[in-house]
Amino acid sequence: MSKAREDVAFPGREPDHEGATLRGWLYPAESGNAPGPGIVMAHGFSATKEMGLGPFADAFAAAGITVLAYDHRGLGASDGEPRQVIDPYAQVRGYRAALDWLTQRPEVDPDRVGIWGSSFSGGVVLVTAAVDRRVRAVVANVPLAGFPGVDYSDPAANAAAFTALRDALDDPNGPGTAASAACGVELTGPLAPVHAPGNELPVVMPQPESSEWFLRVGGAGTRWENRVWLAGAPEGAPAFDPGVAVAHVAPTALLMVVASDDTLAATDVALAAYARAGEPKQLEVVEGHHFVDYDGDALAQASRAMTEFFAASL
């Protein structure tokens, strides 16, 4: 862990993010001249920043990049009520609020910023990069890059769906905002992210590797909870689908890190999404299941590829 890491807090956008304070860690760049590049990072479905983000952030900071790693609204250390709600629209708005804050830092060049997301937030960053042109480079780690069974073969239909999604996110009163919550957004739950002893709730991620990883790394001090609610979108809002956004990330540089045997964020769906993405793009395949690159040789492989990609793209 970087000894220079510091706790930071910044506001969610007003009025669209209800002004909730988002909290995280700032890793100063360990080399290079200021202002220099910066990266915003957040974790995947229900996970908090304490659960494996540190090694990636340390590698980026050692390469001369300022890193902001934070918790999504209503999760971990960040403020926001109700708690434990997974809302991808609100999470895009959170990334944009984090970019607002990071690009105002004197040590960061606002024209050299990237974003990083993993699993569920790997899909969130694909959408964020496609709708926010401040983003110069995006890493989607084992991303939820679309949905099995959805036909993405019609570029015109994808473009129309993406336009509706972009417009909804650009609307200060759109999905993921205080205004949309006031319209009676339905919450599904409670649900358990993973199987755990004594759990009687329906489980979102039933794979054995999901339980192994979350129960191993989500212990005391992480603020992770095995209980969530899923936020619906207001009536008439477009579907939140990274699969329709991926073709619109370009010309922002894209790195997708895909696990070879991923049954959670399906490998074939991710590879098909990568094929639809425009240039510049880069693919890194790690051998194993969805959680393999948080540890060991796969972590070394993935973090090296990510660091080199950000260094070259920013």
N, C-alpha and C positions, 0 to 999 in steps of 0.2 A: 504494500500500500504506500502511496505517495505520502511522505511526511508533511508535505505542504498542503494537503487537501483541507478545505475549510467548509464549514456549514454555511449555506446561503439560503435566502428566501426571496421570492419575487412574486409580483401580483399576477393573477390571471387577468386576461383582458376584460375591461369594462366596456359595455355591459354584458358582453356575450358570454363571459366565463364566470359570471356572478362575483367577480373580484376575489375569489378564494385565493389565499396565499399558498403558493406551491413551494415546496422545500426540497433541497438537494445538496449536492456536494459540488464544489468548484475545484478542479485540478489545474493549477497553473502550468503553462508550458515550461518544460525544463530546459529548453534551449531555443535558440533563434532570436530574431529581433521583433520587438513589438512595434506596431500592431501586427499580429500574425493570425493564423487560421484558428477556427474554433469549431467545436462539435457539441451538439445536444444529444443526450442519450436518455432513454427511459426503458423500462422493462416490459415484459409481456403479460399475459393474462393473469391478473391478480398478484403477480410477483412485485417485490419491492427492490429498491436499489441495492440493498445489502446482499441480495441473492445473486452473486456472480458477476456484477457489473465492474467491480474493482479491477480485476486483472486486465480487462479490455481498456478501461480508462487509464490505468497506469501506463500501458503500452503506448497509447496515443499521446499522453502528456510527455513521455520520454522522447517521443519523436518531434516535440516542439509544437504541440497542438494544445490549446486551452480547451478543457472539457467541462461541460455542465451535465451532471447526471442527477436526475430528479425523479420523484414519485408522482404518478398521475393523481389528478384531483380525486379526493376521497379515499385514497389508498396510502398506506405507509405513513410517512411523516407529513404529507401534504394535508392541508385543510380541505374542507368541502363536505357538505351534507346533502343527501344521506351518505353514509359511509358504505364502502365495499360495493359500489355500483360500477359495473363495467359499461362504459359508454364510448364507443369509438369516435363519435362526433366530438364529444368533449375532449377526448385525448388528442385529436388533431388540433383543436383550439389550444390545448395545453402546450403542444410543441411550438405553435406559433407564438404563444406568450413567452416561452423560453427563448425563442429566437429574438423576440423584441428585446428581452433583457440582455442576452449575451452580446448582441450586435451593438449595444450601447456601451459595452465595457471598453475602456481605453486600450487594453491589451489585445483586443480582437479586431481584425479587419472585417467590416461588415460585408465585404465582397468575397470573403473566403470562409464561408460557414457551411457545415454539413450536418446531417442528422443520422442517427443510428437507432435501430429498433430490432427487437428479437421476437420471434413467434407471433403472437397476436399484434404486438406493436411493430413487428416487421411489416405487416400489412398496413398499419396506421402510417408508417413513414413513407410507404409507397404512395399513399394518397396525399400526404402532406407535401412531399416533393413535387407531385404533379400539380398541386394548387398554389404553391408558394415558391415563386421564382427567386427568392433570396437564397434558396438551398442550391448549392453548387455541386454537392456530392451526397449520395445516400447509400448507406449500408443496410440491407435487409437480411438479417441473420435468421436462418431457418424460418422463413416468413410464411404467414397465412396470406398467400398471394392470390387467392381466389377460392372457389368452392367446388368440390367434386360434383359432377353431374351438370354443371352450368355450361351452356354452349357459348363460348367466346369467339366463335368463328366468323361472326359478322362485324367487321370493323365499324360500319355505320351505326349499328345498334350499340356497340360499345361506346362510341364517341358520344352518342346522345345520352346514354346513361351517365357517362363521366361528366358531361356538361351540367346535367341536373345535380349531380353530387357536388361539383365545384361551386355552383351557384348557391346551393344550400349552405355550404361551409363559408362562403363569402357574405352570407346574410347575417348581420349582427343579432338578429332575432331568430335565427334558424335552429336546426337540431343541435342539441348539446349545449343549449344556453338556458339562462334563467327564464326567458320568455317561453321557450319550448317546454320547460318543466312545468310552467304555470298552465300550460294547455292540457295537462293531464297525461304526461308520458307514463306508460305502463311499465312496471318493473316485474320481471319474471324471477321468482325465487322464493325463499333462499335455495341456493344450489351449492354443492361442495365442488370446488375445483378438482379434487382427487379423492380416491378411496383412502380412508384412514380408520384406525381402530375406533369403534364406537359411533362412526358416522352413519346416519340413517337418511341423509338427504340424497336426492338425485345427483349423480356425479357428471361433471362436464368432460373431464379427461380421464377415461377409465383405463388407459394403458398402464401396465405395471411400471414402466420407466417413468411415467408422470408421477406416480405416488412415490417412487424411490427418490426422485430428485427433489420434489417439493418438501417431503418430510425430512429429508437430509439437510437441505440448506435453508429451510424456512423456520428455523428454530427461534429460541429466545433472542430478543434484540432486533429481529428483522421486521417486526410489526405485521408479518404475513398472517392472514386468517384463512382458514379453509371454509369460507362461507362468502358467497357473493350474490348479487342480484344483477340481472341483465336489463339494461335500459332499452326500451323500444323507442322508435322515432315517432314524432307527431304524425297524425294522419295526413297522408299525401306526400310525405317526405320520401326522397329516393332511397333505395337500398344502399347501405354502406358496403361496397364491394371493391376491394383492392384489385380484383381481376379486370375491372373496366378502366382502372387508373394507370396500370403499369405501362401501357403504350404511350401515355402522355407524360411520363417522367422526363424523357429526352427533351431538350439537350442536356439536362442535368445528368451527371455521371452516376452510374448505378453499379454497385457490387451486390450480387446475391450470393449468399453462402447457403448451400442446400445440403441437407443430410441425406445420405444414400438410401437409408431405410426408415424414412420418416412416415409414421402412420398417424401422426397428429396434424401437422401441416404437410399434407400429402406430397411426397417427392414428385410425383408425376404432374400434379397441379402447379407446383413451383417451377418445374422445368418448362412447362408449357407457357407459363407467364413470362419467364425469362425470354423465351423464343419470340414473344410478341413485343418485347421492349425494344426501343430504339437505341442507337448508338449515341454516346459511348457507353458500353456495358461490359461487365466482367463477371464470370461465374467461377466460384470455388466450391468444389464438392468435398465434403468430409464424410468419411466412412463411419456409418453407425446410425443410431436412432436420434430422435429429435433433440435430446439433451446432451449429446456427445461432446459438443465443442465448448462446454463450460469447464472441462477438466482435461488434464493430461496432454497427450500428443495432439489431439484434435484442437484443443484450446490454443496450443502453440501455433499450429497450422493456420487456424482461422484468424487469430489476432495478428499474425505476421502479414497475411493477405490484406486484412483490413487496414493495418497501419500503412503498408506500402500504397494501397489504393488512395487513402486520404492524403498522404504526403504528395502523391502525384497529381491528384485532382484539385487540391486546395492550394 
